[in-house]
Amino acid sequence: MIGHAEEREAKLANNRSRQTVKIRRSQYQRSFYPISVLSVLKHSLLAFKQPRALEMLRLYFLFSLQFLVKEGYVDREGNPMGFAGLVSHLHYHEPSNLVFVSFLVKGLFHNLCQPTRRGSKCFSQDVMERLVLVLAHLFGRRYIPAKFQDANLKFYQSKVFLEDLPEDFKAALDEYNVNVTKGFASFLLVVSKLADMKQEHQLPLSKIDFTGKECEDSQLVSHLLSCKEGRRAVSPFACLSGNSDADLLHPETPDHVSGKWGL
């Protein structure tokens, strides 16, 4: 009996030791991660000897973090949650991995994959083909030159030209894209407050400055600055072409952002 008691005590001590090691490892990782992130943002090879690129990287990191929190992949402490594991596992398919999870959350795959009869594990051929079509759009789509559209080519082992997404998936994709674009535009409106305001009074190519007293009565300067009214994230020079903050929702956004924050 004494031998069994000593054995149990040794096992308990061993378990406590392992738990202590795990706790210390977890504490070390929690303290190490912030240092690693700050190191990447400060000494990234992507922005080596490129100060402006380094500033863009930091802003892009902030937007990415905001996006992950908003979509429910990390909490406010930076801990992964929800489908973060699945998204990370499929990271090489980005951004399709994020769209895939949004489809899961909306229950689109559940609605699609209905068996032939209740309680059955068999699915109709139409269901299987639609499922493959959706997955092909997400993970297997490749753009091919337009000249192949009219080429008289025959493919016997695969479908080369994909059909459109099913209506419910297409609607969900459009909604997802709009939400992400609006989030990015809102982020640009916020960071535009950090813009170099000196550049707001300077022509982009000639670098002609309009900040001097001699420009106070200039009609050109008055016209440039009047175009800025009601616009926060678009430079006065870009406003001359009729661009406004609403244009942040368009793909050509990077060319119109105020000051040096041209993401």
TIMI-942373 format. One record per residue: residue in one letter; x negated, y negated, z negated of N, C-alpha, C, O in turn. Coordinates in steps of 0.05 Angstrom, whole numbers. Layout:
REM residues N
 tormar n.east n.north   n.up ca.east ca.north  ca.up c.east c.north   c.up o.east o.north   o.up
      a      X       Y      Z       X        Y      Z      X       Y      Z      X       Y      Z
...
***
This chain:
REM residues 263
 tormar n.east n.north   n.up ca.east ca.north  ca.up c.east c.north   c.up o.east o.north   o.up
      m    -16      24      0       0        0      0    -17     -25      0    -11     -45     13
      i    -40     -23    -15     -57      -47    -16    -69     -52     12    -72     -75     20
      g    -76     -31     26     -87      -34     53    -67     -47     72    -75     -64     88
      h    -42     -38     70     -21      -50     87    -17     -80     81    -13     -96     99
      a    -17     -86     55     -14     -114     47    -36    -132     57    -32    -154     66
      e    -61    -121     55     -84     -136     65    -82    -140     95    -90    -161    106
      e    -72    -119    109     -69     -121    138    -49    -142    146    -53    -158    164
      r    -26    -142    131      -5     -162    137    -15    -191    132    -10    -209    147
      e    -30    -194    110     -41     -220    103    -61    -229    124    -62    -253    130
      a    -77    -210    133     -96     -217    154    -82    -226    180    -91    -245    193
      k    -61    -212    187     -45     -220    211    -33    -247    208    -33    -263    226
      l    -22    -252    184     -10     -279    179    -31    -301    181    -26    -322    192
      a    -54    -295    169     -76     -315    171    -85    -320    200    -91    -342    208
      n    -86    -298    215     -93     -300    243    -73    -317    259    -80    -333    276
      n    -47    -312    253     -26     -327    267    -27    -356    260    -24    -374    277
      r    -32    -362    234     -34     -390    225    -57    -404    239    -56    -427    247
      s    -79    -389    242    -103     -400    255    -97    -406    284   -105    -427    294
      r    -83    -388    298     -76     -392    326    -57    -416    329    -60    -432    347
      q    -38    -419    310     -19     -441    311    -34    -467    307    -28    -488    319
      t    -54    -467    289     -70     -491    283    -85    -499    308    -87    -523    315
      v    -97    -479    322    -112     -485    346    -94    -497    368   -101    -516    381
      k    -69    -485    371     -51     -495    391    -43    -524    384    -41    -541    403
      i    -38    -530    359     -30     -557    351    -53    -576    357    -48    -598    367
      r    -77    -569    350    -100     -586    355   -104    -590    385   -111    -612    394
      r   -100    -569    400    -103     -571    429    -82    -589    441    -87    -606    458
      s    -57    -587    430     -36     -604    440    -41    -633    433    -37    -651    449
      q    -51    -638    408     -58     -665    400    -80    -677    417    -80    -700    424
      y   -100    -659    424    -122     -669    440   -112    -676    468   -120    -696    480
      q    -94    -659    479     -84     -664    506    -68    -690    506    -70    -706    525
      r    -52    -694    486     -36     -719    485    -53    -744    483    -46    -764    495
      s    -76    -742    470     -94     -765    468   -111    -767    493   -120    -789    500
      f   -115    -745    507    -132     -745    531   -117    -755    556   -129    -769    572
      y    -92    -748    558     -77     -756    582    -76    -786    587    -82    -795    609
      p    -69    -802    567     -70     -831    572    -97    -842    581    -98    -859    599
      i   -118    -831    570    -145     -839    578   -150    -832    607   -162    -847    622
      s   -141    -808    615    -146     -799    642   -131    -816    662   -141    -824    683
      v   -105    -822    655     -89     -839    673   -102    -867    676   -104    -877    698
      l   -110    -879    654    -123     -905    655   -149    -905    671   -155    -924    685
      s   -163    -883    668    -188     -880    683   -183    -879    713   -197    -891    729
      v   -162    -864    721    -155     -862    750   -147    -889    760   -154    -896    783
      l   -131    -904    745    -122     -930    754   -144    -951    755   -142    -970    770
      k   -165    -947    739    -186     -966    738   -210    -959    756   -223    -977    767
      h   -214    -933    760    -238     -924    775   -230    -905    798   -245    -886    804
      s   -207    -910    811    -199     -892    832   -216    -895    857   -224    -917    864
      l   -223    -872    869    -239     -873    893   -223    -883    917   -234    -893    937
      l   -196    -882    914    -179     -893    936   -183    -923    939   -179    -935    960
      a   -192    -936    917    -195     -965    917   -223    -974    911   -228    -995    901
      f   -242    -956    918    -270     -962    912   -279    -987    927   -278    -988    952
      k   -289   -1007    912    -298    -1032    923   -276   -1047    939   -281   -1062    957
      q   -251   -1042    931    -228    -1055    944   -209   -1066    922   -190   -1052    915
      p   -215   -1089    911    -199    -1099    889   -169   -1101    895   -153   -1095    878
      r   -163   -1110    919    -134    -1112    926   -121   -1085    927    -98   -1082    918
      a   -135   -1065    938    -123    -1038    939   -119   -1027    910   -100   -1013    905
      l   -137   -1035    892    -134    -1026    864   -109   -1038    852    -95   -1025    837
      e   -104   -1063    858     -79    -1076    848    -55   -1062    859    -35   -1058    845
      m    -55   -1055    885     -33    -1042    897    -28   -1014    884     -6   -1006    880
      l    -51   -1000    878     -49     -974    866    -35    -975    839    -19    -958    832
      r    -42    -996    823     -30     -999    797      0   -1004    799     16    -994    783
      l      7   -1021    818      36    -1027    822     51   -1003    832     73    -997    823
      y     38    -988    850      51     -964    860     54    -943    838     74    -929    837
      f     35    -942    819      37     -924    796     61    -932    779     76    -915    770
      l     65    -958    774      87     -967    758    114    -960    771    132    -951    758
      f    115    -964    798     140     -957    812    145    -927    810    168    -918    805
      s    124    -911    814     127     -882    813    137    -872    785    154    -855    783
      l    125    -884    765     133     -878    737    162    -885    732    177    -870    721
      q    170    -909    742     198     -918    739    216    -899    754    238    -892    744
      f    208    -890    777     225     -872    793    228    -845    778    251    -835    777
      l    207    -834    767     208     -809    753    226    -810    728    241    -792    722
      v    225    -833    714     242     -836    691    271    -839    699    289    -827    687
      k    276    -855    720     303     -860    729    316    -834    739    340    -829    735
      e    300    -817    753     311     -792    764    313    -770    743    323    -748    749
      g    302    -774    719     305     -755    698    283    -733    698    288    -711    689
      y    260    -739    709     238     -720    710    219    -723    686    206    -703    678
      v    217    -746    675     202     -751    650    217    -769    632    234    -785    641
      d    212    -766    606     225     -784    587    208    -809    583    188    -813    596
      r    217    -826    564     203     -852    560    175    -848    548    159    -867    549
      e    170    -824    537     144     -819    526    125    -805    547    102    -799    541
      g    136    -800    571     120     -788    591    121    -758    591    106    -745    605
      n    138    -746    575     141     -717    573    159    -706    596    180    -718    601
      p    150    -685    609     167     -674    631    193    -663    621    195    -653    598
      m    214    -665    637     240     -656    629    256    -648    654    248    -655    677
      g    278    -635    650     296     -628    672    282    -610    693    270    -590    686
      f    283    -618    718     272     -603    740    243    -611    746    234    -607    768
      a    229    -623    727     202     -632    731    184    -609    740    166    -612    757
      g    188    -586    728     171     -563    735    175    -554    764    155    -549    778
      l    200    -553    773     205     -546    801    194    -566    820    182    -559    841
      v    198    -592    814     187     -613    831    157    -612    833    145    -615    854
      s    144    -606    810     115     -604    810    105    -580    826     85    -581    840
      h    120    -558    823     112     -533    837    114    -537    868     98    -525    882
      l    132    -554    877     135     -559    905    123    -585    914    132    -597    934
      h    103    -595    899      93     -622    904     81    -625    932     81    -647    943
      y     72    -603    944      60     -606    971     81    -610    993     75    -613   1016
      h    107    -609    985     128     -614   1004    141    -642   1000    162    -648   1011
      e    128    -659    983     139     -685    978    142    -701   1003    125    -701   1020
      p    165    -715   1006     187     -720    987    210    -700    988    230    -703    975
      s    207    -678   1005     229     -659   1007    235    -645    981    258    -637    976
      n    215    -642    964     220     -629    938    239    -645    921    255    -634    907
      l    237    -672    923     255     -689    907    283    -688    919    303    -688    904
      v    285    -688    945     312     -686    958    324    -659    951    348    -657    946
      f    308    -638    951     318     -611    945    330    -610    917    352    -598    914
      v    317    -622    898     327     -622    871    353    -639    869    372    -632    855
      s    354    -661    884     379     -677    884    402    -662    895    425    -664    885
      f    397    -645    915     418     -627    926    427    -607    904    451    -601    902
      l    408    -597    889     414     -577    868    432    -591    847    452    -579    838
      v    424    -614    839     438     -628    817    467    -635    826    485    -633    810
      k    471    -642    851     497     -648    861    514    -623    865    538    -625    871
      g    502    -599    863     517     -574    867    523    -567    895    541    -551    901
      l    508    -578    914     513     -573    942    507    -544    950    521    -532    965
      f    485    -533    939     478     -506    945    498    -487    932    504    -465    944
      h    509    -494    909     529     -477    896    555    -477    913    567    -456    917
      n    562    -500    924     586     -501    941    582    -486    967    601    -474    978
      l    557    -487    977     552     -474   1003    551    -443   1000    562    -429   1016
      c    537    -434    980     532     -405    977    556    -391    963    552    -381    941
      q    579    -391    975     602     -377    965    603    -349    977    602    -346   1001
      p    605    -328    960     606     -301    971    631    -295    987    650    -310    986
      t    630    -273   1001     653     -266   1018    678    -261   1002    700    -266   1011
      r    675    -250    978     697     -246    960    688    -250    931    664    -248    925
      r    706    -255    914     699     -261    886    685    -237    873    694    -214    875
      g    663    -243    859     648     -222    845    628    -208    863    612    -192    853
      s    629    -213    889     611     -200    907    584    -216    909    583    -240    904
      k    563    -201    917     537     -213    921    530    -215    951    507    -220    958
      c    550    -211    967     546     -213    996    556    -240   1007    577    -250    998
      f    541    -250   1026     548     -276   1038    552    -273   1068    539    -256   1080
      s    569    -289   1079     574     -287   1107    550    -296   1124    533    -310   1114
      q    550    -289   1149     528     -297   1167    528    -327   1170    506    -339   1172
      d    551    -340   1170     552     -369   1173    540    -383   1150    525    -403   1153
      v    545    -373   1125     533     -385   1101    503    -382   1102    489    -402   1095
      m    493    -359   1109     464     -355   1110    451    -373   1130    429    -383   1126
      e    464    -376   1153     452     -393   1174    452    -422   1166    432    -436   1171
      r    473    -431   1153     474     -459   1143    453    -464   1121    441    -485   1120
      l    449    -444   1104     429     -446   1083    401    -448   1095    385    -465   1087
      v    395    -431   1115     369     -432   1128    365    -459   1142    343    -470   1143
      l    387    -469   1154     385     -495   1168    378    -517   1149    361    -534   1155
      v    390    -518   1125     384     -539   1106    355    -536   1096    341    -556   1095
      l    347    -512   1090     319     -508   1080    299    -514   1102    277    -525   1096
      a    306    -509   1127     288     -515   1149    285    -545   1152    263    -555   1158
      h    307    -560   1148     305     -589   1150    287    -600   1128    273    -620   1132
      l    288    -588   1104     273     -597   1081    243    -589   1083    226    -606   1078
      f    238    -564   1089     211     -554   1086    198    -544   1112    174    -538   1111
      g    212    -543   1133     200     -532   1157    202    -549   1182    195    -540   1204
      r    211    -574   1179     215     -590   1202    189    -603   1212    173    -612   1196
      r    185    -603   1238     162     -616   1250    172    -632   1274    190    -624   1289
      y    161    -655   1278     167     -672   1301    151    -663   1325    127    -660   1323
      i    164    -660   1347     151     -653   1372    154    -675   1393    173    -690   1392
      p    135    -676   1412     137     -697   1432    164    -696   1447    175    -674   1452
      a    173    -719   1455     199     -721   1469    199    -706   1496    220    -698   1505
      k    176    -703   1508     175     -690   1534    185    -661   1533    193    -650   1553
      f    184    -649   1509     193     -621   1507    223    -619   1507    234    -597   1510
      q    237    -642   1503     266     -641   1503    277    -632   1530    297    -617   1531
      d    264    -640   1551     273     -633   1578    258    -610   1590    263    -602   1613
      a    239    -599   1576     223     -577   1586    240    -551   1587    255    -546   1569
      n    236    -536   1607     251     -511   1610    236    -488   1596    224    -471   1609
      l    237    -489   1569     223     -470   1553    243    -452   1539    264    -461   1530
      k    236    -427   1537     253     -407   1523    239    -396   1498    215    -389   1499
      f    254    -396   1477     243     -385   1452    262    -363   1442    286    -367   1439
      y    250    -340   1438     267     -316   1431    266    -309   1402    284    -295   1392
      q    245    -318   1387     242     -309   1360    249    -330   1339    250    -325   1315
      s    255    -355   1348     261     -376   1329    277    -398   1342    280    -399   1367
      k    289    -414   1325     304     -438   1335    286    -462   1333    278    -470   1311
      v    278    -473   1355     258     -494   1356    271    -521   1350    261    -537   1334
      f    294    -526   1362     308     -552   1358    330    -548   1338    350    -535   1343
      l    327    -561   1314     346     -558   1293    371    -573   1298    371    -595   1310
      e    393    -562   1289     419     -577   1290    419    -597   1267    402    -596   1249
      d    438    -615   1267     441     -635   1246    447    -621   1220    458    -599   1219
      l    441    -635   1198     449     -625   1172    479    -624   1169    493    -639   1182
      p    489    -605   1153     518     -605   1148    527    -632   1136    511    -645   1123
      e    551    -639   1141     561     -666   1134    557    -673   1104    548    -695   1098
      d    563    -654   1086     560     -660   1058    531    -664   1050    525    -681   1033
      f    512    -649   1062     484     -652   1056    474    -678   1068    458    -692   1056
      k    483    -685   1092     475     -710   1105    484    -734   1089    469    -753   1085
      a    509    -733   1079     519     -755   1063    503    -758   1037    497    -781   1028
      a    496    -736   1024     480     -736   1000    452    -747   1005    441    -762    989
      l    441    -740   1028     414     -750   1035    414    -780   1040    397    -794   1031
      d    435    -789   1054     437     -818   1059    440    -833   1033    428    -855   1029
      e    456    -823   1014     460     -835    988    434    -836    973    428    -856    960
      y    419    -814    974     394     -813    959    374    -834    971    361    -848    955
      n    372    -835    997     354     -854   1010    361    -883   1003    343    -900    998
      v    387    -889   1002     396     -916    996    388    -923    967    379    -945    961
      n    392    -904    948     386     -909    920    356    -914    916    348    -931    901
      v    340    -897    929     311     -901    927    302    -927    938    285    -941    927
      t    313    -935    961     306     -960    974    314    -984    957    299   -1003    954
      k    338    -983    945     347    -1004    927    329   -1006    903    323   -1028    893
      g    321    -983    892     303     -983    869    276    -996    876    265   -1011    860
      f    266    -990    899     240    -1001    908    243   -1031    913    225   -1047    905
      a    265   -1040    925     270    -1068    929    272   -1084    903    261   -1106    900
      s    286   -1072    883     288    -1085    857    261   -1087    843    254   -1107    830
      f    244   -1066    847     217    -1067    836    201   -1089    848    186   -1103    835
      l    203   -1093    875     189    -1115    888    198   -1142    878    182   -1160    876
      l    224   -1145    873     234    -1170    862    221   -1177    835    216   -1200    829
      v    217   -1156    819     205    -1160    793    175   -1167    795    166   -1187    783
      v    160   -1152    811     131    -1156    812    125   -1181    829    102   -1191    827
      s    144   -1191    844     138    -1216    859    133   -1239    841    121   -1259    849
      k    141   -1238    816     136    -1259    796    106   -1260    790     96   -1280    780
      l     91   -1238    796      63    -1238    790     46   -1247    814     22   -1246    813
      a     59   -1256    835      45    -1264    859     27   -1288    855     32   -1304    837
      d      7   -1290    871     -11    -1313    870      3   -1337    883      5   -1338    908
      m     13   -1355    867      30    -1376    877     14   -1396    894     25   -1412    910
      k    -13   -1395    892     -29    -1413    909    -26   -1405    938    -26   -1422    956
      q    -23   -1379    943     -20    -1370    970      8   -1377    982     12   -1378   1006
      e     27   -1384    964      53    -1392    973     52   -1419    987     70   -1426   1002
      h     31   -1435    982      28    -1461    995      4   -1461   1014    -10   -1481   1017
      q      1   -1438   1027     -22    -1436   1045    -14   -1419   1069     -2   -1398   1066
      l    -20   -1428   1094     -14    -1413   1118    -32   -1388   1118    -56   -1390   1112
      p    -21   -1365   1126     -36    -1340   1123    -61   -1337   1141    -80   -1324   1132
      l    -61   -1348   1164     -84    -1344   1183   -103   -1368   1181   -127   -1364   1178
      s    -93   -1392   1184    -111    -1415   1184   -120   -1423   1156   -140   -1438   1153
      k   -106   -1413   1135    -112    -1420   1107   -109   -1450   1101   -121   -1460   1082
      i    -93   -1464   1117     -88    -1492   1112    -72   -1495   1087    -51   -1482   1084
      d    -82   -1511   1068     -70    -1514   1042    -51   -1538   1041    -57   -1559   1053
      f    -27   -1535   1028      -8    -1556   1027     -3   -1565    998     19   -1575    991
      t    -23   -1560    981     -18    -1566    952    -27   -1595    945    -21   -1604    923
      g    -41   -1609    963     -51    -1635    956    -30   -1656    955     -8   -1652    965
      k    -36   -1679    943     -17    -1701    941    -10   -1712    969     12   -1723    973
      e    -29   -1710    988     -23    -1721   1014     -1   -1706   1029      9   -1716   1049
      c      6   -1682   1018      27    -1666   1032     54   -1670   1019     74   -1659   1029
      e     56   -1687    998      81    -1690    985    103   -1702   1003    126   -1695   1000
      d     95   -1720   1021     114    -1733   1039    115   -1719   1066    127   -1730   1085
      s    102   -1697   1069     101    -1683   1095    128   -1670   1101    138   -1655   1084
      q    139   -1675   1125     164    -1662   1133    160   -1632   1137    178   -1616   1131
      l    136   -1625   1146     131    -1596   1151    131   -1581   1124    142   -1559   1122
      v    118   -1593   1104     117    -1580   1078    145   -1578   1066    152   -1557   1055
      s    160   -1599   1069     188    -1599   1059    204   -1577   1072    220   -1564   1059
      h    200   -1574   1098     215    -1554   1113    207   -1526   1104    223   -1508   1101
      l    180   -1522   1100     171    -1496   1091    182   -1488   1064    192   -1466   1060
      l    182   -1507   1046     191    -1501   1019    221   -1499   1017    232   -1485   1000
      s    236   -1513   1035     265    -1511   1035    274   -1484   1043    295   -1474   1034
      c    258   -1471   1060     265    -1444   1069    263   -1424   1047    274   -1402   1048
      k    249   -1431   1026     244    -1413   1003    268   -1412    984    269   -1394    967
      e    286   -1430    986     309    -1431    968    325   -1406    969    332   -1396    991
      g    331   -1395    946     347    -1370    945    331   -1345    951    343   -1324    954
      r    305   -1348    953     288    -1325    959    266   -1323    938    252   -1342    932
      r    263   -1299    926     243    -1296    905    219   -1279    914    197   -1285    905
      a    224   -1259    930     202    -1240    937    191   -1243    965    174   -1228    973
      v    202   -1262    980     193    -1266   1007    178   -1293   1009    187   -1313    999
      s    155   -1293   1022     138    -1317   1024    152   -1338   1041    168   -1331   1059
      p    146   -1364   1037     158    -1385   1053    151   -1381   1083    168   -1388   1100
      f    128   -1371   1089     120    -1368   1117    138   -1347   1130    147   -1350   1153
      a    144   -1325   1116     161    -1304   1127    190   -1314   1128    205   -1304   1145
      c    197   -1332   1110     225    -1343   1111    231   -1358   1136    254   -1360   1144
      l    210   -1369   1149     214    -1384   1174    226   -1366   1196    239   -1376   1214
      s    222   -1340   1194     233    -1322   1214    261   -1311   1205    272   -1293   1218
      g    272   -1324   1184     299    -1316   1176    299   -1293   1156    321   -1282   1151
      n    276   -1285   1146     275    -1263   1127    284   -1272   1099    278   -1295   1091
      s    297   -1254   1085     306    -1260   1058    301   -1236   1040    291   -1216   1049
      d    309   -1239   1015     306    -1216    997    321   -1191   1006    314   -1169    999
      a    343   -1196   1021     358    -1173   1031    342   -1156   1050    347   -1132   1053
      d    321   -1168   1062     305    -1153   1081    286   -1133   1067    273   -1117   1080
      l    285   -1134   1040     269    -1115   1025    280   -1087   1029    266   -1067   1023
      l    305   -1084   1037     317    -1058   1041    311   -1046   1068    319   -1024   1074
      h    295   -1061   1084     289    -1051   1111    261   -1038   1111    245   -1045   1094
      p    256   -1020   1130     230    -1007   1131    206   -1025   1134    184   -1018   1126
      e    210   -1049   1146     187    -1067   1150    181   -1084   1126    168   -1105   1128
      t    192   -1077   1103     188    -1092   1078    159   -1101   1073    156   -1124   1066
      p    139   -1084   1076     112    -1092   1068    102   -1117   1081     85   -1130   1070
      d    112   -1125   1104     102    -1148   1118    114   -1174   1108    105   -1196   1115
      h    134   -1173   1090     148    -1197   1082    144   -1203   1052    154   -1224   1043
      v    131   -1186   1037     130    -1189   1008    114   -1214   1001     94   -1220   1014
      s    122   -1228    980     110    -1253    973     81   -1249    964     74   -1230    950
      g     65   -1269    972      38    -1271    962     20   -1247    967     22   -1235    989
      k      4   -1240    948     -15    -1219    951     -4   -1191    945    -18   -1171    947
      w     22   -1190    938      33    -1164    931     46   -1151    955     69   -1144    954
      g     30   -1148    976      41    -1135   1001     39   -1105    999     19   -1094   1009
      l     58   -1093    986      57    -1063    982     61   -1049   1008     60   -1024   1009
***
